[in-house]
Amino acid sequence: MSRVAVVTGGTRGIGAAISTALKEAGCDIAAIYGGNDEAAVKFKDETGNAVYKCDVSDHDTCAKVLGQIEGDLGPVDILVNNAGITRDTMFHRMDIEKWNAVINTNLNSLFNMCRPVIEGMRERKFGRIINISSINGQKGQMGQSNYSAAKAGELGFTKALAQENAFKGITVNAICPGYIGTEMVRAVPEDVLNEKILPLIPVGRLGEPEEIARCVAFLASDDAGFITGSTLSANGGQVMI
């Protein structure tokens, strides 16, 4: 029987690549998206994956949607927390709305998504939880105190949850991508990309969403059963921790 994999932010960019890679690995996919209905419909039509609209910052909505997914596809075996937003500004200009929006979507969503599925994983003695953090959660980034705080918080959450659930057959790991060639990154002006970003990356190029997706597919597999509480840095050598 196929394993059920839930991917938040799973219809575009890195999330779409993750959904595709897990489907190729034999999983039944539930791709969660936040608001872009057009992109979600296109993704569903092109891949045949089930899509579900959900505000991951809202606990009750997450519980409801996860219940619907389990009713449609079966118990959740694999959860990839990939959804995230940015609201960049220097801290001395940041307002509470920008702070809360990023913390709620990028960090509190881990509780909202993990809590409804963790007991089932423990009962079945199997689970894979993979949290997509960021290079900026490891090193910090000017203008991203909210984003860096949330992404660093994901790493602490990963380690604690891994310790609590290892003996139940559940692994919990994090991936910290660097600059990946998503639509958002490729929209950066070419001179900025070539002069200020690429020189910081020792391999001399952006990463590809599929490279992050392959990391997820491995961590979600049976072959990765002895790996838990780990942080995988996939950043082309930009930061080595």
N, C-alpha and C positions, 0 to 999 in steps of 0.2 A: 504494500500500500504506500502511495506517495506521502511524503511529509508535507505538511502545510507550513508555508513560510509567509509571514507578514512583513512587508517593507514599507516603512513610513517615508513620505516624500518619494514614493516609488514609481512615479510615472514620468519623471523628467531627469535629465542630467545623470549624476552618479546613481541616483535611486533607480532610474530606468535600467541602467546597465546592471545593477545588482539584481533586479527582478528578472531580467533576461538570463543572467548567469545561473541563478537558482532554478529557473525553469529548465534550462538545459541540463542541470544536474538531476532533474526528475521531480522537482517539487511542484506542488500546487500553489500558485501565487495569489496572494491578496495584496494588491498595491494600493496603499492609502495615499490620498492627495488632499491638499488643503483648500484650494479655491479655483484652480485653472480647469474648468470643466472641459474646455475645448481640447486642451492637451491630454486630459484623461481619456476622453472619448477616442481620440486618435490613437493613443497608446493601447487601449483595449481592442480597438479594431485591428491594429497591426499585429498584436501579440496573442490575442485571445485570453489574456490574463484578466482576472476579476479585479475591478477597481471599486474603491469605497471612499466616499468623501467624509472627512473627519477633521475636526479641529483638535489637534493633539495636545493643545494647551488646556483643554477642558476635560476634567476627569470623568464626569458622567457620560459625556459623549463618547469618549474612548471605550468605556466599559460597554456601552450599548453597541457600538460598531464591532468590537471584538466578539461580543455575543452573537451578532449577526454573522460574522465570518465563521465562527465555530458551527453555527447552524447550517451554513451553506456548504462549507468545505470540510469541517471536522476540527478537532482540537489543534491548537497552534503548537507546532514543534519548534519552529525557528522564528525569532523576532529580530528584525534589523531596524534599529532606531536611527534613521537617517535624516528625518525632517529637520530643517533648520532655517532660520532667517537671520538677516543682519539689519541693524539700525545704527550704522556707524556715525560716530561724532566724538569729538574730544570730550573727556569726562567733565571738564568745567563748563561745558555747554549742554551736557546731556540732561534730559528731563526724565521724570519717573516713568513716563509712558514708554520711552525707548528702552529703558532698563527692564521694566517688567515684561514687555513684549518679547524680548530676546530670552530672558531667563525662563519665562513660562513656556515658550515654544521649544527651546533648545535643551533645557535641563529638566523642568518640571514634567515635561512630556515623558521622560524615562519612567518616572513613577506611574504616570497615568497609563502607559502602555504595558509596563512590566507587571504591575500589581494584579490586573485581572487574569493574567495567564500563568503566573509563577506557581500557584498552588496546583494547577493541573499538570504542569511539567514535573513538579515534585512527586505527585501521585503516580505518574507514568514512568518516573525515573529516567527521563530524557528531556533535554532542552538545549537549545543553542540561542544565546542572546549576544548580539553583536552591535556595539554602539559606535556610530561614526562620529568621532570627535574631530580634532583639527590640529594642524601644526601650531596654530595660534593659541590652542589650549596648553601647549607645551612651552612655548617661548613668550607668549603675550604678543600684542600688536597695538601700536599706537592707533587711537581712534576706535578701539574695539574692547574697551574695558568690560562691557556687558557680554560680548561674544566670547572673549577669552575666559572670563569667569565661568560662563556656562560650560564651555568646552573642557576646561580644567575640572569642573565639577563632575562631568561625565566620567573622567578617569578615576576619580575617587569612588564614585558610585559603582563603577565596573569592578574594582578590586574588592569592595565590601560585599557586593552581591555574589561574586565568584566564591569568596570564602564561605559564605552562608550555604551555598547550594552545591558545592563540588561533590559531596558524598551522596547527593541525590541524582548524579548523572547529568547535571546541568553545567555547561560551561558558559562563562561570561567574559567576553573579550572586547577590546576597543581597537579601532583603526584610526590613525591620525593622518589623513591625506594632507599633502602640501598643495601646491598650485596645480589644479587639474583643468584640462582643456574643456570645460563646460561652456555652454552658451554665455554665461555671465562673465567668465574669465576672458573668453575670446573677444568680448565686447570692449575690453580695455584698449585704449589707444595703442597703436603699434609701437610708437616710440617709447611709451611707458613700459610696455611689455619687454621690448628688446633692451632697453637701457637700465631699467630699475628692477625688473623681476627675474628675467632669465639669467643675468649674471650671478644671481644669488644661488642658483641651482646647479650643483656640480655636474649633473648629467647633461645640462645644457638644453633642456626642453621642458615643456609642460608634461604632466602625467596625463594619461587617458582614463576616462571613466571605467573602461573595461579592465584596467589594471587594478583599480580598487575593487571592482566586482569580483575578480578572481581571488583576491585576498579574502573577501567575504565567503565565497563559495568554499574555500578550503577550511576556514574556521567553522563553517556550518556542517562540515562533513564528519563522518565517523573517524576519518584519519586524524582529526584534530582533537580527539577525546582527552588527550593528556595536556592540552594547552588551555589554561584558564587563568583569569586575572591578568592577562598580558595586554600590552599596548604595542601594536604593530605600526611603526612609522613608515609611511609610503610617501616620501617627499623628495626623491631624487638626490638625497644626501644634503639637503638644505639645512636640516637640524639633525644632529646625531646624539640621541639620548639613550 
